[in-house]
Amino acid sequence: MQNQLKNETSPYLLQHADNPVNWYPWCEEAFSRARLEDKPVFLSIGYSTCHWCHVMAHESFEDTEVAEILNRYFVSVKVDKEERPDIDSIYMAVCQAFTGSGGWPTTIFLTSEQKPFFAGTYFPKTTGYGQIGLKELLLTVHEKWETDRNALLKSADEIVSALNRTNKAGNGIDGQLISEAVTLYKRSFDERYGGFGEAPKFPTPHNLLFLMRYCEKSGEKEIMKMVEKTLLQIYRGGMFDHIGGGFCRYSTDRYFLVPHFEKMLYDNALLILAYCKAYQMTGKHIYCDIAKKTAAYILREMTSPEGGFYSAQDADSEGVEGKYYLLTPSEITEVLGEKNARAFNRYFDITEKGNFEGANIPNLLHNDAMDESVDEYLPAVYEYRKNRYALHLDDKILTSWNALMIAAMSHLYRVTGEERYLNVARNAQEFIMRRLCEKGTLYVNYRKGRRGKRGFLDDYANEVFVLLALYQATLNKVYLEKAERFCEKAVSDFFDEKEGGFFLYGKENEQLILRPKETYDGAIFSGNSAMAYNLVQLYLLTGEMQWKEAAERQLAFLSAEAKQYPAGHAMFLIALSDYLTPPNKITIAVKNKNELASLPCRIPLGSVVRAIENPTKEYPLKNDKTTFYVCRGHACQPPVNELDFFSLNCTY
């Protein structure tokens, strides 16, 4: 039996195509049927590598008893949150309003006009342990729909009205938010184990990138100690896959030992950016090594033959979370032999007792000394592990997440000088232009020859972000020109001229019951924060007033949004810092165009670099050689033919 999802390309939707539930994708046909049959809509939102989405699917959506209730009394709609962030944003806000929290799977009951009247997350099949079961909930909602519908409709109208309040324009740019955020980070920092706040601990690399930027400008060594402690603990614990490379989603404990085992493209991209920056600031090779190991994982397991990057790998194997990653001493002995296994197990804390459910998550938390000789055993253990169990791969290619990884590869090229990373970045960018862009319009996703809906704010914001990164990595002005064009389209299609800020979906997207503006930086920085960064960078690079004015409007808008909790808006704070205290601005008058490719690798990340291929009266060659014009803050230095890298870089 197949339902209405059978022709979709989303791996998440296809996971439910054989359910006895008669699922529809989000479409007018589903809502028309609900109106025609006078039924409420049951909306379920998730993603293909979500552990609790799998649990609810196995318990309820594969169950004929639950399916019969859904098919009789509801019209059921499935949404992949990664393909439709607009729908997810609206109904996640609804879920949070109803329950005080959110998460996936998200469960929403709607009218045929898409108005929500009840929401939650995971429900077990039957009632127990103080939680109502889905079967009982469905029957209760059906009874209410038949006997007291006005109460449900009133609830729907009230929640839509409450969520429809618009963000107001800011009163001005507030530079105090930077120091206030730093104070909050200091207060929540875990001095013993690294990271911020209580468990679960998320990596949120953009927070670390902001703190490093702040450290560069303030010289506060205490800040860099916080960053380094966190980066090392994230790596040494179980969040990093010491066998195959790459980072898992987050740590479930304070110590960074036990992760939530799914691997997301965006986490790995942002962590590469953070480790590259830490390497340049400290000169410690361990950070560069971690970034390269992460990139190796991406290139080996998460890169399509066409050059784009896949979205995620599942946490579950054979229905058990983390099973793929766990090892026992006897397994290692079988693979490596007794003598080599002893050294390997001792190094990675693999014991008979185990550190997770009777088995072991390889980690270096109790190992201060790094031993590269153990690396020679990793390929054999990796092959054994790969052939033992399988991991589900979400192989859709998302524009916004791909952009982050392209930026990461561009930065890795700049800190290592290894052209293979730049080639990977260029190929992936060409893939976006070839498969996910048509006549200047971006699209959300691509899979098996088909692309999805027109792009949302994050697609444009992150694409501008990566084009700026590619320009800084190559000094090829084509990338800068494209960045300006996409930025102009983002402003035209998404900007709120009345109140400021950018809407999540634009003029060319489907119009829903609400039009949200996301400003808070979660696992990924928000589209509004990214646009603030982009606008400031374009102004610093070009000096054009249109970008200055747009940047000031966006910084003022986000100053008001960030006031309540500035530490939750790290990418905006980077933009604000760069606007108020400009980073090193380096203009290069180029003697020979062939030099362009190597110049960016001689300049620290975070500097604003532009190249003038034909020297001018304002920027002439000195000694008839390529000449660097360096401005720090609001003061410029005499032109030089050679840059002193370390004088430009904040090192510790």
N, C-alpha and C positions, 0 to 999 in steps of 0.2 A: 504494500500500500504506500502510495506517495501522495503528499499534499501539495499545496500551492507553492512550496519552496523549491520544488525539483529543478526549476530552470534558473535559480539564482547562482551567483558565483561565490558569494561569501562562504568561507569554510564553516562559520558558525551557523548560518542558516541551513547549509547542506547537512550539518550534523543532525538537524531536526526534520529533514525531508522525508524520512521514513517513519516518523512518529505517527501513532494513531490519531493525534490531534490534527485537525484540519487547519494547519497554520496558513496564514497569508503573510507575505512581506508587507511592509508599510506601503499602502497603495489606496487609491480612491475606490477601487473595487471592494475592498474590505469594509470601508466606512459606508459605502452605498448599500452593501448587503445588510449591515447593522441597522441602517435606517429602514430599509425595506422590511426586514424581519422584526423590527422593534426590539433589538437586543443590545446589551452593553458590549463594549469591546474589552477583551482581556489582552493587555499588552505586556510582553516579556522582553526585556532588554538584557543583553549580555555580550560575551565575546568568546572566541573558540578555545582559548587557553585558560578560561576561568574555572577553577576547581569547583566552586559551589554551584556554578551553572551546570556542570556535569552532574553533580549530585542531584540537583532538582530535576534535571532531565531524566535521569535513570529512575528516580523514585516516582515521579509524577507524569512527565510528558510521554514516557514510554509505557505507561500503565493504561490499560484499556478502560478501567473504571473511571479514572480521572478524565480521560479523553472523551468518554461518553458524556460526562457532565458538561465539559467545555463545548463540545460539538452541539449539544442540544440547546444550551442556554446562552452561549456567547459566540462572538466572532473573535477568533484568536489571531493575534498579530505578533510576529517575531521581528526584532530589530538587532542588527549588529552595531553596537555602539561605536565601533571604530570606523564604520562606513557612514553612519549618520550621527555625528557628534551634536548636530542641532537638536534632534529628537532626544538624544540622551541627556543633553544639558537641561532641557526644559523639564523632563519628567524625573530627572535626578533631583532637581530643585523641589519638585512636588513631593518626592519621597522624603526628602529631608524636612520639608514643612510638616508632613504628617507624622513622621516617626522621630525626628531629631537627629537622624543619621542616614547614611546612604550606603550603597555598595551594589555589587552585582552577584546574582541576577537581580534586576529591578522588576518589580511586579506592580502593575498599574491597572486600575479599572477606569474605563473612559466611557463617555457618551459617544454617540456617532458623530458629534461635532468636535471630538478630540479633547473634550473637557474632562479632567480627572476628578473622580470622587472618592477614591480610596487608593492607598499605596503601601508598599512594603518591599522587602527584599526576598530572601530565601524563606520558603515555607515548606516544612516536611509534608509528606502525603497526608498523614493523619495527626490529629491533635495529641500532644503529649509534652511533658516537661514544661508546662506553663505556656506553650506556644500553640496557637490554633493551626490545624492542618489545612492544607490547600483544599482538600475535598470538602471539609466543613465550611471553609471560607467561601468557596464557590456557591454552595447551596444557600448560605446566608445572604450573599449578595443578590443571588437570583430572587430569593423571597422578598428582600427589600425592594428590588426593582419592580416586582409585581404589586406589592402592597403599600409601599411608602416611597414612591419614586420622587416625589417633590422634595423630600429631605435630602436625597442623593443629589438631585439637580441643584438644590440650594448650596450644598457643600461644594459642588463643582464650580459654581459661579463665584463663591467666596474665595476659593483657593486661586482661581485665575485672576480675580481682581487684586488679591494680595500680592501675587507674583508679578503683576503687570506694572508695578511702580517703577518708573524710570530712574536711572542713575542721573543725578543732577550734575551740572557742570561745576568744575572746581573753581575755587576763588583765586588760585594762584599756585605757583610752584613752591613747594615746601622742602627746602634743603635739610631741615631738622630731621626729616624722616630717616636719613642715612644713619645718624648717630643713635637715634631711637631704636632702629632695627639692630644695630650692633649690640646695644645693651641687652636687647631681648635674646639674641643669640648667645651672648655670654652667660646670661641667666639660665638658659635651658641646656647649656653644654654639659655633657657627661664627662667629667675630667678623668674618670677611671677607665671607661670603656670607649670613649669617643662617641660621636653622634650627638644628636640633640633631642631632648625630651625623653619620654618613656617609651617602652616597647609598645607596639611594633615600631622599628626604626627604619625610615625610608632614606635612601641615599640623597635625594634632592640635590643633585650636583650644582644646580644653578645657585643655591645658597652658598656653596663653597666657592663658586666662581665670583660671586659678589664679595665675599669676605677676602678673597685674594686680591681683588681689585682695590678694596678698601685698604688692605695692608700695604699695597704698593704706594698708595698716596699718603697714608698716615704714618707709615713706618712702625706701627704697633706690632712688635714681635709676638706678643701674646696671641694675636689673631692667627698668625701663621701656625703657631703651635696647635691651636684648636683644629685647624684645617688638616694639618699633617696627621695628628692623632686619629682623626676620623677617616682619612683616606687609607691609612695603614690598617686600621681595624677592619674597615670594609673589605680590604683585600685579604687580610690574614684569616678572616673568619670563613664561614660557609657560604656567604653570599657570592663569593668568587668561586667559580668552578675550577679548582686547581688541576683537574685532570684534562678538561677540554677547553678551558678558557671561557671568558665572558661572565657577566654578572647576573644573578637572579634578582627577583623583584624587590624584596625587602627582607629585613631580619625580623623574625617573630619574637626574638628575645633581646635583652639589653646588651648582650655580649657580641652580637653579630655572628653567632654560631649557627643557629637554625634558620634557614631562609624560607620564604615562600618560593617554591622552586621554579616557577615559570620565569622565562627569560624574555624580556621585551626589547625590541630594537632601540626604542628611545632611551631607556636607562643606560644601555651600553654606549650609545652615542654621546650622551651628556657626560658620562663618567670618563670617556676618552678625552673630552674637552677639559675636564677638571684635572686629570692626571698630566696632560700635556702642559697645562699652565703651572702646576706644582713643580714639574720637572724644570721648566725654565726659571722659575723663581728660586728654586733651591739648588739646582745643579745635581740633585740626587738621582742616580740612574734607575733606581727602583721604580720611580714613577713612570719613566719612559718605558721600562720593561713591561709594566702592567698595561699601559696603553697599547703596546704592540701585541701583547698576548690577547687582549680583548679584540683588537683588529683582526688577528689571525683567526679567532673563532668566527667572527662575522664573515670573513672571506671564505672560510671553509664550509660553514653550515647555513649561513643566512643570506647568501648572495645568489641571485638568479643568473642563469646563463646569459640573459640580455643585459645584466649589469645593475638592475634594481635590487633593493634589499627587502627580504621577507620581514613579516611583522613580529612573529613571536614563536616560541617553543613552549609546549604545554608543561605544566607541573606534574601531570599524572602519567604513569605507565601502568598498563593493565589495571586501571581503575584505582591505583594507589599513588597518593601524592609523594613525590620524591624518590620513588622506587628506583628509577633510572640511575640516580646519583649515589646511592648508598653502596658501601663496600664492606666486606669482612676480611679479617687477616688471612683466612684460609683461601679466599679467592685470589688475593694478591700473591700468596705463596704458589698457588697453581699457575699463575701467569709468569711470575718472575723467578721462581725458585726460592729456596729457603733463605739463603744468605742475602740476596738482593731485596727480598721481601721484608726482612728484618729492618734494614735501613730505610726502606720506603715507608713502612708502617710506623716506625718511630718518628720519622720526619713529619708525616701527615696525620699523626695522632689517630691511627687506625688500630683499635684494641679489641680484645675478646669481649670486654664489657660493652663496648659501643658507646656512642654519644647521642644516638637518636633511634629510638624504637628497636634496640638490640643490634643495630648495625652502625655504620660510621659515615659521617659527613667529613671528608678530608678537609683539614684546616691547619693553619699555622699559628693559632692563637697562643700556644704554649711553646713556641719555637722562635726565639729572637734572632737566631743566626740563620741567614739564608744560605742554602747549599745548592748551587747550580748543577752539581754532579747528579742529583736526583732526576734532573730533567730528562736524562737519557732513557729512563724507565717509562716516562709518560706515554709515548706512542703505543707501547704494548698494552698498557692498562686502558688507554683510551679505546683501542680497537676491541678489547675484550668487553668493555662496558657497552660500546655501541652495538655489538652483536648479541648482547644478552637480552636487552629490552629495547623497545622502540619508543620514540617520542613523537607526538603529533606536532606537525609544523603548520602554523598558519602562514600560508604562502601568498597571501594577498600583499600587494605592494602599495603602501600608502604614501601619498605625496608629502605630507607634513613630516612624517617620521623619517622618510628617506632623506629629506632635506637636512635633518639634524645629523644623520650619519655622514652625509657628504661633507658637512662642515667639520665633523670630527676627523675625517680622513684628510681634509685640507690642513687642519691644524697639526695633525700627526706628521704630515709631509714637512711642514715648516720647522718642527722641532727636531726632526731626524734627518732631513735632507734626502730621504729615500723616495725616489720618483714613483715607485709603485703605488704609494698611497695617493699621490696626486692623480695618477692615471685612473685609479679606482674611482676617485671623486669625479673626475671629468666624465668617465663612462656612465656613472649613475646620473649625473646631471643631464647628459645627452639622452638617457633613457626617459627622464621626466619630460624633456622637451618633445621626444618622439612619441611617447605613449600616453602621457598625462597632460598634454597641453595642445590646444588647437586654437589658432588665431588669437593668441594672447589670453585665452581662458584656461585656467587650471581645472583639473578634475581630481576627485578625492582618491580613487583607488584603481588598481588594474589587476586583473587575474585572468589567465587563460584566454588572452586575446580580447577581453572585454574590459572597458573602463566603467567607472561608476558615475555618480552624480557630479554636477558642477561643484567646484571647490568652495570651501568655507574660509573664514578669516585665517585660521591657523595654516591652511595650505599656502595662502599668499604671504602671510607674515614670515613663515619659516622658509619659503622659497626666496624671499628678499634677503633673509638672514644668511642663507647659504651662498647666494650670489655675491654678497659682500665678502664672505669668507673666501670664496674662490678668487675674487678680485684681489684681495690682500695676499693670497697665496701665489698668484701668477702675474699681477699687475697688468692683466689683459683687460683693456677698457671695455671690451664687449660685455663682460660680466657686470661691470658697473652700469652700463647703459641699460641692460636688461633689468637690473635691480631697480633702477628708477622707473622703468615702464610698469613693472609689476606693482611697485609702491603706488604709483599714480592710479592704477586700477583698483587697488585696495582702498585708497582714499575715496575714489569715486563710488565704489559699490557698497562699502561697508561703514563709512564714517557717518556719525550722527552729527549733522551740522548744528542742530539745535542745542543738544546737551553735552556734546563732546563724547569721545570714546568711539570704539568700533563695535558694531553688532557682530554676533557670531556668524549669522548668515546674511547674504547680501541681496541685491536687487534681482539677481538672476536665479536665486534659489527658491525652492518651495516655501511659501509663506505659511507659518504655523500659528498656533494660538498665542504665542508669546514671541518676542524677539530679544533674546538675552544678550547681555554683554558680559563676557567672562573676563574678570580682572585678576582673580586670585591665582597665584602660581601653585599648582598641585605637583603631581609627578613630573609634568612638563610645564614649562612656563607658559602663561596664557598668551593668546594672540594679541591682546592689548599690550602686554608687557613687551612682547617681541616687536610690535610696531613702534613703541616708544624707543626701543634700542635702534631699530632700523632708521627711524627719522633723524635721531641724533647723529648716527653715523653718516648718513647721507649729507647732513648739513656740514659736519666736520670735514668730509671728503671734498665736497663741491663748493661750500661757502654760499650756496644759493639760498635766497631768502624764503622761497616757498617751503623748503625743508625746515628752515629755522622756525618759521611761524607754525608749521604743522607740528613740529616737535614740541614747541612751547604749549600748544593747545593740549596735546596728549599728556605731557608731563603735569599740567595743571589738573586735568581730569583724573589722572591716576594718583596725584597727591591727595585728592579728596577720598578716593577709593581706598588708599593704603593707610589712611590715618588711624583706623581702628586697630590694625595689626600690621605694621610695616614689614615685619620679618616674613610675611607671607607673600611678598611682592619683590623677590630678589632681582629678577631681570629688569623690572622697572627701576630699581635702585641703581643697577649698573648704568642704565641710560641716564638717570638723574645725576649720578656722580660724574659721568663723562661730559654732561652738559655744563655742570657747575665748575668742575675742575678738569679741563680737557686733558686727555692722555697725550703722550708724545705724538706730535704730528710731524711726519717725515715726508718731505717732498724730494723726489729723486729726479734730477736732471740727467737723463740717460745719454751716454756717449754712443753706445752701440746696443741696438735692440736685442742682440743675442744675449746680452747680460741680464735681461729682464727675468728669465726663469730662475736664476740663482739668487737674486737680490732678496726676496722675501725671507729666505732661510737665515739671513743675517740680521733680522729685525725681530725684537721680542713680540710675542702675542700681546694684543691689547693696544699696540701702537696703531695710529691711523696713518696709513701709507698710501701715497699716490705717486704715480710716475708721469713725468713729462718727457715724451719721446723726442720732441724737438725743442731743445733749450730756447728759452725766451730771454728778453731783456731783464725781466724780473728774476728769472732763475737761469743764469748763465752757467756754463761749465767752468770749473776752477781747474787751472793747469791743464786744460783741454782733456779732462777725465770726467767720468761719471761723478756727480757731486750730490752730496746729501745736505739738505736744509732741514735742520731740526728745531722745532719749537716745543718748549715744555711749559705747560700751563699757559700763561699769557706772555711768555718771553721767548725770543728766538736766539739761537746760537749762531756763531759764524759758520759759513759753509765749510764742509770737509770732504775729502776724497775717500776717507775710510771711517766707518762707524766703529765706535767702541761699544760692543754689545753690552758689556757688563755695566757701563756707565748709564745705559738706558734702562737696565733691568733692576728690579728690587730683589736682591739676593740675600739669603740667610744661611 
